[in-house]
Amino acid sequence: MTYCVAIRTDAGLCFVSDSRTNAGVDNVSTYSKMFCFEAPGQRQLVVLSSGNLATTQGVIAQIKKDAKRQAARSFANLETLEDIADYLGECSAEHQEKHTGGGKAFEASFIVGGQIQGQKPGAYLIYPQGNHITTSRDTPYLQIGESKYGKPILDRIISSEISLETAALCGLVSMDSTMRSNLTVGPPIEVLMYEADSLTNERRYRFEESSEYLRKLNAAWDDRLKEAFNNMPPIAWSQAWDQSAASERSSR
C-alpha cells in the first residue's frame, strides 16, 4: 500500500510520500515513490506514484527514456503541466494494458506537480484510466493510495494562505496518522518543499524509520491531541448550553 499527498499553497508546493511496498510479517520491502525531473532554471517536476509496482516502474522508466532521447512528447518539452498530466496518463494506461490486458491488479495512480518557467505552480492527480484533476483554491491538496486516515488533518489545516513549512508539517502529521492506522504504509518518508518561482528542488528530506525527528513529531502530536481532548467541555455542561440556546431561539 501507499500514501502520497501533494499540497498547493500560494507559497508553492509540498510533496510527501512513504516508501513501503510490502509489509508481510517477515518481509518488509521499500521503494521510493517520489521522482524528480528538472531542467534547472526552466522547469521542476515531481511525480508521486501509487499502485502496481511493475506498472509504476515501467511508467517512470518510459518518462526517463523519452526525455533522454528527446522524444516528440516528454517531460523535457511539453509546454504546460496539463500537457504533462495528459502524457503521464497515456503512459500509465499503456503500461497497464501491457500486463495481460490490464485489470485492477495492474492499476496505478500518479500525482505530478511542479512549475514550468513563466507559468504558475500546480499539481495534477492522474487516475488509472488516464484522466486527471488538478488543485484549486477549493481543492488545495491531492492524495493517492491510503488516503482516508490522513485526510481529517488536511481538511482542518490546509488552505492557500499557509506557509510551506506548515504544509510540510501537516503532510507529515497526515502521514503519521496513516502509518498508525495502516501498517502497509511506512518509512522512509520523503518530503519535498518547492518554493514558487524558485525552479529548484533543494528542500528535499528523507526520514528513515530510525529518524529522531519523526519520533519527536509523533510524540508532540500525541501530546497536543491529549491536551486538546482533556480541555474539551464536559458532557455535563451540555444540558445548560442547549437549554440556553433553545431559550434564545424562542425569544427571537
C-alpha positions as a Markdown table, in Angstrom:
| # | Residue | x | y | z |
|---|---|---|---|---|
| 1 | Met | 0.0 | 0.0 | 0.0 |
| 2 | Thr | 1.0 | 3.6 | -0.4 |
| 3 | Tyr | 0.2 | 7.1 | 0.8 |
| 4 | Cys | 1.2 | 10.2 | -1.0 |
| 5 | Val | 0.0 | 13.8 | -0.8 |
| 6 | Ala | 0.7 | 17.0 | -2.8 |
| 7 | Ile | -0.3 | 20.3 | -1.2 |
| 8 | Arg | -0.5 | 23.6 | -3.2 |
| 9 | Thr | -0.3 | 26.9 | -1.4 |
| 10 | Asp | 0.3 | 30.5 | -2.5 |
| 11 | Ala | 4.0 | 29.9 | -1.4 |
| 12 | Gly | 4.5 | 26.9 | -3.6 |
| 13 | Leu | 4.1 | 23.1 | -3.4 |
| 14 | Cys | 4.8 | 20.4 | -0.9 |
| 15 | Phe | 5.0 | 16.7 | -1.7 |
| 16 | Val | 5.1 | 13.9 | 0.9 |
| 17 | Ser | 5.3 | 10.1 | 0.2 |
| 18 | Asp | 6.0 | 6.9 | 2.0 |
| 19 | Ser | 8.3 | 4.2 | 0.6 |
| 20 | Arg | 6.7 | 0.9 | 1.7 |
| 21 | Thr | 5.8 | -1.6 | -1.0 |
| 22 | Asn | 5.3 | -4.8 | 1.0 |
| 23 | Ala | 4.6 | -5.4 | 4.7 |
| 24 | Gly | 4.5 | -9.1 | 5.4 |
| 25 | Val | 5.2 | -10.4 | 8.9 |
| 26 | Asp | 8.8 | -11.3 | 8.0 |
| 27 | Asn | 9.2 | -9.4 | 4.7 |
| 28 | Val | 9.2 | -5.6 | 4.5 |
| 29 | Ser | 10.2 | -4.0 | 1.2 |
| 30 | Thr | 10.7 | -0.3 | 0.4 |
| 31 | Tyr | 10.8 | 1.6 | -2.9 |
| 32 | Ser | 10.9 | 5.3 | -3.4 |
| 33 | Lys | 7.6 | 6.7 | -4.7 |
| 34 | Met | 8.9 | 10.3 | -5.3 |
| 35 | Phe | 10.7 | 11.1 | -8.6 |
| 36 | Cys | 12.2 | 14.5 | -9.6 |
| 37 | Phe | 12.6 | 15.7 | -13.2 |
| 38 | Glu | 14.3 | 19.0 | -13.8 |
| 39 | Ala | 15.8 | 21.4 | -16.2 |
| 40 | Pro | 17.5 | 24.0 | -13.9 |
| 41 | Gly | 16.1 | 27.5 | -14.4 |
| 42 | Gln | 13.4 | 26.1 | -16.8 |
| 43 | Arg | 11.2 | 23.5 | -15.1 |
| 44 | Gln | 10.9 | 21.5 | -12.0 |
| 45 | Leu | 8.6 | 18.5 | -11.9 |
| 46 | Val | 7.8 | 15.9 | -9.2 |
| 47 | Val | 6.0 | 12.6 | -9.7 |
| 48 | Leu | 4.4 | 10.6 | -6.8 |
| 49 | Ser | 3.3 | 7.0 | -7.6 |
| 50 | Ser | 0.8 | 4.5 | -6.2 |
| 51 | Gly | -0.4 | 1.1 | -7.3 |
| 52 | Asn | 1.1 | -1.9 | -9.0 |
| 53 | Leu | 4.9 | -1.7 | -8.7 |
| 54 | Ala | 5.6 | -3.1 | -12.2 |
| 55 | Thr | 3.3 | -0.5 | -13.7 |
| 56 | Thr | 4.8 | 2.4 | -11.8 |
| 57 | Gln | 8.4 | 1.3 | -12.5 |
| 58 | Gly | 7.6 | 0.9 | -16.2 |
| 59 | Val | 6.0 | 4.3 | -16.4 |
| 60 | Ile | 8.8 | 6.1 | -14.7 |
| 61 | Ala | 11.4 | 4.3 | -16.9 |
| 62 | Gln | 9.5 | 5.4 | -20.0 |
| 63 | Ile | 9.4 | 9.0 | -18.8 |
| 64 | Lys | 13.1 | 9.0 | -18.3 |
| 65 | Lys | 13.8 | 7.3 | -21.6 |
| 66 | Asp | 11.5 | 9.7 | -23.6 |
| 67 | Ala | 13.2 | 12.7 | -22.0 |
| 68 | Lys | 16.7 | 11.3 | -22.6 |
| 69 | Arg | 16.1 | 10.5 | -26.3 |
| 70 | Gln | 14.3 | 13.8 | -26.9 |
| 71 | Ala | 11.1 | 12.2 | -27.9 |
| 72 | Ala | 8.4 | 14.4 | -29.6 |
| 73 | Arg | 6.5 | 14.4 | -26.3 |
| 74 | Ser | 8.3 | 14.2 | -23.0 |
| 75 | Phe | 8.7 | 15.9 | -19.6 |
| 76 | Ala | 11.5 | 17.9 | -21.2 |
| 77 | Asn | 9.5 | 19.7 | -23.9 |
| 78 | Leu | 5.7 | 19.6 | -23.2 |
| 79 | Glu | 4.6 | 23.2 | -22.8 |
| 80 | Thr | 2.1 | 23.0 | -19.9 |
| 81 | Leu | 1.6 | 21.0 | -16.7 |
| 82 | Glu | -1.8 | 19.9 | -18.2 |
| 83 | Asp | 0.0 | 18.5 | -21.2 |
| 84 | Ile | 2.4 | 16.7 | -18.9 |
| 85 | Ala | -0.5 | 15.2 | -17.0 |
| 86 | Asp | -2.1 | 14.0 | -20.3 |
| 87 | Tyr | 1.2 | 12.4 | -21.4 |
| 88 | Leu | 1.7 | 10.7 | -18.0 |
| 89 | Gly | -1.9 | 9.4 | -18.1 |
| 90 | Glu | -1.3 | 7.9 | -21.5 |
| 91 | Cys | 1.9 | 6.3 | -20.4 |
| 92 | Ser | 0.2 | 4.8 | -17.4 |
| 93 | Ala | -2.7 | 3.4 | -19.4 |
| 94 | Glu | -0.4 | 1.8 | -22.0 |
| 95 | His | 1.7 | 0.1 | -19.3 |
| 96 | Gln | -1.4 | -1.2 | -17.6 |
| 97 | Glu | -2.6 | -2.7 | -20.9 |
| 98 | Lys | 0.7 | -4.4 | -21.4 |
| 99 | His | 0.1 | -6.7 | -18.5 |
| 100 | Thr | -2.3 | -9.3 | -19.8 |
| 101 | Gly | -4.8 | -6.7 | -20.9 |
| 102 | Gly | -4.7 | -4.7 | -17.7 |
| 103 | Gly | -7.2 | -5.0 | -14.9 |
| 104 | Lys | -7.4 | -3.7 | -11.4 |
| 105 | Ala | -4.3 | -5.8 | -10.3 |
| 106 | Phe | -2.1 | -3.6 | -12.5 |
| 107 | Glu | -3.7 | -0.2 | -11.9 |
| 108 | Ala | -1.6 | 2.8 | -10.9 |
| 109 | Ser | -2.3 | 6.3 | -9.9 |
| 110 | Phe | 0.1 | 9.3 | -10.0 |
| 111 | Ile | 0.4 | 12.9 | -8.9 |
| 112 | Val | 2.6 | 15.2 | -11.0 |
| 113 | Gly | 3.3 | 18.7 | -9.9 |
| 114 | Gly | 5.8 | 21.5 | -10.2 |
| 115 | Gln | 6.4 | 24.5 | -12.3 |
| 116 | Ile | 7.4 | 25.5 | -15.9 |
| 117 | Gln | 9.1 | 28.8 | -16.3 |
| 118 | Gly | 6.6 | 31.6 | -16.9 |
| 119 | Gln | 3.7 | 29.6 | -15.6 |
| 120 | Lys | 2.1 | 29.1 | -12.2 |
| 121 | Pro | 3.0 | 26.1 | -10.0 |
| 122 | Gly | 0.4 | 23.3 | -9.9 |
| 123 | Ala | -0.3 | 19.7 | -9.3 |
| 124 | Tyr | -2.5 | 17.0 | -11.1 |
| 125 | Leu | -3.8 | 13.7 | -9.9 |
| 126 | Ile | -3.8 | 11.1 | -12.7 |
| 127 | Tyr | -6.3 | 8.2 | -12.3 |
| 128 | Pro | -5.6 | 4.7 | -13.5 |
| 129 | Gln | -7.8 | 5.4 | -16.6 |
| 130 | Gly | -5.5 | 8.2 | -17.6 |
| 131 | Asn | -7.8 | 11.2 | -16.9 |
| 132 | His | -6.9 | 13.7 | -14.3 |
| 133 | Ile | -7.9 | 16.5 | -11.9 |
| 134 | Thr | -5.9 | 19.5 | -10.6 |
| 135 | Thr | -5.6 | 21.5 | -7.5 |
| 136 | Ser | -7.5 | 24.8 | -6.9 |
| 137 | Arg | -8.3 | 27.2 | -4.1 |
| 138 | Asp | -11.2 | 24.9 | -3.1 |
| 139 | Thr | -9.1 | 21.7 | -3.6 |
| 140 | Pro | -5.6 | 22.7 | -2.3 |
| 141 | Tyr | -4.3 | 19.1 | -1.8 |
| 142 | Leu | -4.4 | 15.8 | -3.7 |
| 143 | Gln | -3.9 | 12.3 | -2.3 |
| 144 | Ile | -3.2 | 8.8 | -3.8 |
| 145 | Gly | -3.1 | 5.5 | -2.0 |
| 146 | Glu | -4.4 | 5.0 | 1.5 |
| 147 | Ser | -5.9 | 8.5 | 1.8 |
| 148 | Lys | -8.7 | 8.2 | 4.4 |
| 149 | Tyr | -6.7 | 8.2 | 7.6 |
| 150 | Gly | -4.7 | 11.3 | 6.8 |
| 151 | Lys | -7.5 | 13.4 | 5.3 |
| 152 | Pro | -9.0 | 14.9 | 8.5 |
| 153 | Ile | -5.9 | 16.9 | 9.5 |
| 154 | Leu | -5.5 | 18.2 | 5.9 |
| 155 | Asp | -9.1 | 19.4 | 5.8 |
| 156 | Arg | -8.7 | 21.3 | 9.1 |
| 157 | Ile | -5.3 | 22.9 | 8.4 |
| 158 | Ile | -4.6 | 23.2 | 4.6 |
| 159 | Ser | -5.5 | 26.5 | 2.9 |
| 160 | Ser | -3.8 | 28.5 | 0.2 |
| 161 | Glu | -2.6 | 31.0 | 2.7 |
| 162 | Ile | -0.4 | 28.8 | 4.9 |
| 163 | Ser | 3.4 | 28.6 | 4.6 |
| 164 | Leu | 5.3 | 25.8 | 3.0 |
| 165 | Glu | 6.7 | 24.9 | 6.5 |
| 166 | Thr | 3.1 | 24.5 | 7.8 |
| 167 | Ala | 2.1 | 22.5 | 4.7 |
| 168 | Ala | 5.1 | 20.1 | 5.2 |
| 169 | Leu | 4.3 | 19.6 | 8.9 |
| 170 | Cys | 0.6 | 19.0 | 8.1 |
| 171 | Gly | 1.7 | 16.5 | 5.4 |
| 172 | Leu | 3.9 | 14.7 | 7.9 |
| 173 | Val | 1.2 | 14.6 | 10.6 |
| 174 | Ser | -1.2 | 13.2 | 7.9 |
| 175 | Met | 1.4 | 10.6 | 7.1 |
| 176 | Asp | 1.9 | 9.7 | 10.8 |
| 177 | Ser | -1.9 | 9.2 | 11.2 |
| 178 | Thr | -1.9 | 6.9 | 8.2 |
| 179 | Met | 1.0 | 4.9 | 9.4 |
| 180 | Arg | -0.5 | 4.4 | 12.8 |
| 181 | Ser | -3.7 | 3.0 | 11.3 |
| 182 | Asn | -2.3 | 1.1 | 8.3 |
| 183 | Leu | 0.9 | -1.0 | 8.7 |
| 184 | Thr | 1.4 | -1.2 | 5.0 |
| 185 | Val | 2.3 | 2.4 | 4.9 |
| 186 | Gly | 5.7 | 3.2 | 6.4 |
| 187 | Pro | 9.2 | 4.8 | 6.2 |
| 188 | Pro | 11.3 | 6.0 | 4.7 |
| 189 | Ile | 9.2 | 9.2 | 4.4 |
| 190 | Glu | 10.2 | 11.7 | 1.7 |
| 191 | Val | 9.3 | 15.4 | 1.7 |
| 192 | Leu | 9.9 | 18.0 | -0.9 |
| 193 | Met | 9.1 | 21.6 | -0.4 |
| 194 | Tyr | 9.1 | 23.6 | -3.7 |
| 195 | Glu | 9.1 | 27.4 | -3.4 |
| 196 | Ala | 7.1 | 29.1 | -6.2 |
| 197 | Asp | 9.3 | 30.6 | -9.0 |
| 198 | Ser | 12.5 | 29.1 | -7.5 |
| 199 | Leu | 12.8 | 26.4 | -10.2 |
| 200 | Thr | 14.9 | 24.4 | -7.8 |
| 201 | Asn | 14.2 | 21.3 | -5.6 |
| 202 | Glu | 16.9 | 21.9 | -2.9 |
| 203 | Arg | 14.5 | 21.4 | 0.0 |
| 204 | Arg | 14.1 | 17.7 | -0.1 |
| 205 | Tyr | 14.2 | 15.5 | 3.0 |
| 206 | Arg | 14.2 | 11.7 | 3.7 |
| 207 | Phe | 13.3 | 10.3 | 7.1 |
| 208 | Glu | 14.3 | 6.8 | 7.9 |
| 209 | Glu | 12.4 | 4.6 | 10.4 |
| 210 | Ser | 15.0 | 5.4 | 13.0 |
| 211 | Ser | 14.6 | 9.2 | 12.5 |
| 212 | Glu | 14.6 | 11.0 | 15.8 |
| 213 | Tyr | 12.8 | 13.9 | 14.2 |
| 214 | Leu | 9.9 | 11.6 | 13.2 |
| 215 | Arg | 9.8 | 10.2 | 16.7 |
| 216 | Lys | 9.6 | 13.6 | 18.3 |
| 217 | Leu | 7.0 | 14.8 | 15.8 |
| 218 | Asn | 4.8 | 11.8 | 16.6 |
| 219 | Ala | 5.2 | 12.4 | 20.4 |
| 220 | Ala | 4.5 | 16.1 | 20.1 |
| 221 | Trp | 1.3 | 15.4 | 18.1 |
| 222 | Asp | 0.2 | 12.8 | 20.6 |
| 223 | Asp | 0.7 | 15.2 | 23.5 |
| 224 | Arg | -1.2 | 18.1 | 21.8 |
| 225 | Leu | -4.1 | 15.8 | 20.9 |
| 226 | Lys | -4.3 | 14.6 | 24.5 |
| 227 | Glu | -4.1 | 18.2 | 25.8 |
| 228 | Ala | -6.9 | 19.3 | 23.5 |
| 229 | Phe | -9.0 | 16.3 | 24.5 |
| 230 | Asn | -8.5 | 17.0 | 28.2 |
| 231 | Asn | -9.6 | 20.6 | 27.6 |
| 232 | Met | -12.9 | 19.8 | 25.9 |
| 233 | Pro | -16.1 | 20.9 | 27.6 |
| 234 | Pro | -17.6 | 18.2 | 29.9 |
| 235 | Ile | -20.8 | 16.5 | 28.7 |
| 236 | Ala | -22.4 | 17.6 | 31.9 |
| 237 | Trp | -22.5 | 21.2 | 30.6 |
| 238 | Ser | -24.5 | 20.2 | 27.5 |
| 239 | Gln | -27.9 | 20.5 | 29.1 |
| 240 | Ala | -27.4 | 24.0 | 30.3 |
| 241 | Trp | -26.0 | 25.1 | 27.0 |
| 242 | Asp | -28.8 | 23.5 | 25.0 |
| 243 | Gln | -31.5 | 25.0 | 27.2 |
| 244 | Ser | -29.9 | 28.4 | 26.8 |
| 245 | Ala | -29.7 | 28.1 | 23.0 |
| 246 | Ala | -33.4 | 27.0 | 22.9 |
| 247 | Ser | -34.5 | 29.9 | 25.1 |
| 248 | Glu | -32.6 | 32.3 | 22.9 |
| 249 | Arg | -34.2 | 30.9 | 19.7 |
| 250 | Ser | -37.7 | 31.1 | 21.2 |
| 251 | Ser | -37.3 | 34.7 | 22.3 |
| 252 | Arg | -36.5 | 35.9 | 18.7 |
